[in-house]
Amino acid sequence: MLAPQSRFYESHGLRLHYADWGNESAPPLILIHGGRDHCRSWDVIARSLQPHFNVLAPDLRGHGDSDWTRGGSYALTEYVYDLTQLIRVVAASQVTLIGHSMGGMVSLIFSGSFPDQVSKLVVLDGVTMLPDTPKAPVHERIGKWVDQLDKLHDRTPRRYTTLEDAAAQMVLHNKRLSRDLALHLATHGARRNEDGSYSWKFDPYQRASAPHRLWPDDHVALWARIACPTLLLNAGESFLAGARAAGLERYFSQARVETIAGAGHWLQHDKPQEVLGEIRRFLGLAEESGG
């Protein structure tokens, strides 16, 4: 399949979008993107896995072609709720989850909360809350949150004259990103404004850190409940370097930790064949020919 079908479902009063890559008779596999990203960021991995799975890739609330929330509230647990609704819509008793960055955290929380519903779990550079992360006093957390919302309220969304300009901005942030992939990501990640310019589809309020978030002890408790085989795939040159040195596998009943050398945080874009190889081996699939 060259391109997926666009489908929609309802969660929490929001109309949410997902890409359905077909093969409905196969076991379901859900790809969960990170913050300020979108479902078509997964295309290379989705096409590789589609012959073996019914691959679904949602646009998280506030991202891609999904609705933004009223009031700009984007706690991780709200994304988890949306994931529960998607799984109900497709009537899956068990799913395989692959999540990147924030999507990895959503996948971990879901897998620990509902361990019977996940058969295998892959997290790409997605452990963003380490067990020893300090918890700031509550008044500081609320003050920081209010300050973030105030600044976002006054912010004017950036506009790009062309999609090529938007793609060039992505390359500035990730020097490893090819121009072709950047243009693909911008094409699906930006919408056209009334004046013909382009702006990113994600809700700027997604940047704010909710003060009522889960904290390290919550995450550790959830990790211990994950019952399925788990692959924690880190990036060798990510800003999340602490995750590589944290000995995370000891918090899981059956997790393996691997590192993709020479890749930044967007490891599935920087080293797609290496990432795909790790995922396919973990899922018990043969290597792709010509890869």
N, C-alpha and C positions, 0 to 999 in steps of 0.2 A: 504494500500500500504506500503510495507516494505522499499522501496527505490524509490527516484524520478528519472525521466528521465532528462538527461543532454541536454540542448538546448543552442543555441547561437543566438545572434543578433548583429547588427552593430550600433555603436553610435560614432560620432565624429572621424570616421576612425578607431575605435577600435573594435576588436572582443570580445564581452562580453558574459560571461556564466551565465546561471541561471538554478536552479533546479526546475522542474515542477512536482508537486505532483499529477497531474491529476485532475479528477472530473471537466472537462471543462464546463459542463452545469451549474455549481454552480457559485455564485458571486466570482470575483477575490479578493484575499487577498495577499498582498506582504509583505514579511519579509525582513527587511533591516538591515544587520549586521553592527557592528562598525569597527573602525580602527584596522588593522592587524588581522582581523578575516576572516571568509568565510561563504558561504551559508549553509554548512552542520552543522554549529553551532546551527541551528534552529531545528534540526530533531525532538526532543521531542514535541515541540510546533506545528510543521508542521503536524506531524502524528495525533495529537489530533484534529486539526482544519480541516484536509483534508476531513472528511465526510460532512462538511458543506460549504466548500469553495474550489475554484480552487486555491490552495496555490502555489505561486511562490516565490522563494528565489534567488535573484541575487547575484553573486559575483561582488562587486563594482570594477570599474577599478583599476588596481594595486593590486588586491586581488584574492585569489583562482585561478580559471582557466580562469580568464579574462586577457586580455592584460594589460601590463603596458603602461603608457603614455610615449611618447618621451619627454625628457626634465624634467620629474619628476614633473609635475604640477598637484596638487590635491586639488584645492579649492572646498569647499562644493557645490558651484553652478555648478561645472562640474559633480558631482555626481547627482545633481538634473536634469541636462540635460539628463543624461543617463537614469534616471527613467522615464522621459517624453517619451523617445524613446521606452522603454520596454512596457509602457502602450499603446503606439500606435501599437506596434507589436502584442499585444494580443487583440487589438481592444476593449478595455474596456472603457465604458463611465464613470464609477465610480469604485473606488477601496477602499478597507479597507487597511490601512497601519499600520504596527507594526515595529517600529525601535528601536534599542538598541544603546546607546552611540552616536557616530558620526552618525550612521544610524537614530537615533532619531532626530538629528538636520536636516538631509536631509529630513526626513518626515515632520518636522515642516515647513521648508522652502517651500517644494512643496505644502503642504496643505494651506499655507497662500498665495502662488502665484496663485494657481489654485483651489480655494475652492470648485467649483462646481464638481470637479473630485474626491473628497474624501468623502466617506460616514461615516466612523468612523476612529479614529486615536488613537493609543496606543504608548506611548513613554516610554521606559524602561531606567531609569537613563540616560536620554539623553539631559537634558538641561545643556549644557556645557558653554553657554554664558549667564550670568545673566544680568538683566537690569542695574545694577550699576557697571558693569565691566569697569574699567578705560581703556581709549584708549591711548596707548603710542604714542609719537610724531612719525611722519612718518619716519624720518631719523633713529630712533631707530628700528622701525619695519623692515625696509629694511636691516639695518645692521645685525640684528638678523637672518633674513632670509638667507642672504649671508653666514653668519657664519655657520648656520645649513647645508646649501648645501655643503659647503667646507668640513665639518666634515663627511657628508654622502658619499661624493665622495671618501674619503680616507678609508672608512670603508670596511672591508672584511666580507662578510656574514658568520655568525656562522654556523658551520657544526656539525652535530650530527651523531655518528656512527650508531645508530639504531633509529627507530621510538619510541621505549621505552625511549631512552635517551631524545628525544625531548619532549615526554609527561612528563617526570620527571621535565624538566625545567618549563613546564606550572604549575605543582603542586607547585613548589617553589614560583611562583608568586601568586598563589591562593590556600591557604592551604585547602579551602573548596572543591576543585575539586577532584572528585573521580578518581582513577587510570583508570577505564574503560572509563569514559567520556574523560579524558585527552588523552588517546590513540586514541579514536574516532576522537577527534579534531585534533590531530597530523597527523593521517592517511590522513585526507582530507586537512590539512593545510600545509603540507610539500611536497616537491618534491625531487626525488632522483637525486643526482649529478652523474657526469661521473665516479667518484671514488667509488661509492656505498654509500657514506654518504648522509645525508638529510639536506636540508635547508628550511626555511620558504618560502612559495609562495609569500607573499606580497612584494611589492616594498619598499625597505628601504626609498626611497624618500618621501613615504607617511607620514613620521614623520615630515617633514618640515611644518612650519606654514606660509601660503601664506600671504604676507603683504597687499594684496588687498582683504581681507576677509570682510564679513559683520560684522557690529558692533552693539552694544546693541540697538540703536534706530531702526536699520533696522529689527532686530529680533522682537522687540516689535510691530512694525508696521505690520509685517507679522502675528504674533500671533493674533492680533485683527481682522484680516481678515478671520481666520479659522472659517468655518461655521458649521462644523460637531461636534458631541459629541466627547470629547477628554478625555483620561485617561492618566494622568502623574503618572507613577508608579516608585517611588523612592526606593533606597536601603538604609536600615537603617544604614549600616556600610560602605557606599561608601565614596570615597575621594571627591565626589561632594556634601558634606554636605550642602553647601550654598543653593542648590536648595530646600532643605526641609524647610528652614526657610525664603524663599523669598516671600511667599504668591503669588505664580505664577498664581493661578487660577484667580486672578483679572485681568490678562492681556488677558484672553480668554472669549469668549462669553458663552461657555458651557463646562467647564473643571472640572474634578474631580481629586484631588491629593490624592494618597494613598501611604503608605510606607510598604515595606516588611521587617519586623524585622529580624535581624540576618543574613542578606544577604549583601555581598559586591557588588561592581560595576557590576559583572557578575551575577546578581540576577537570571536570567533564568537558570543558571547552579547551583547556590548555593541552591536555593529554588524552584525547577522546579514546584512542585505541587501547591505551594502557588501562584506562578506567573500565572500558567495556570488557577487556580481557579478565580483569579481576571480578567484575560482576558476573560474567558468564561462567567462570569457573566456580564461583560461590553458588550459583543457581544450578550447577550440574549440567551446563550446556556445553556442547562441543565448540571448539574455537572456530571462528568464521574463516572461511577460505579467502585468501587474497587480502586479509586484514593487515 
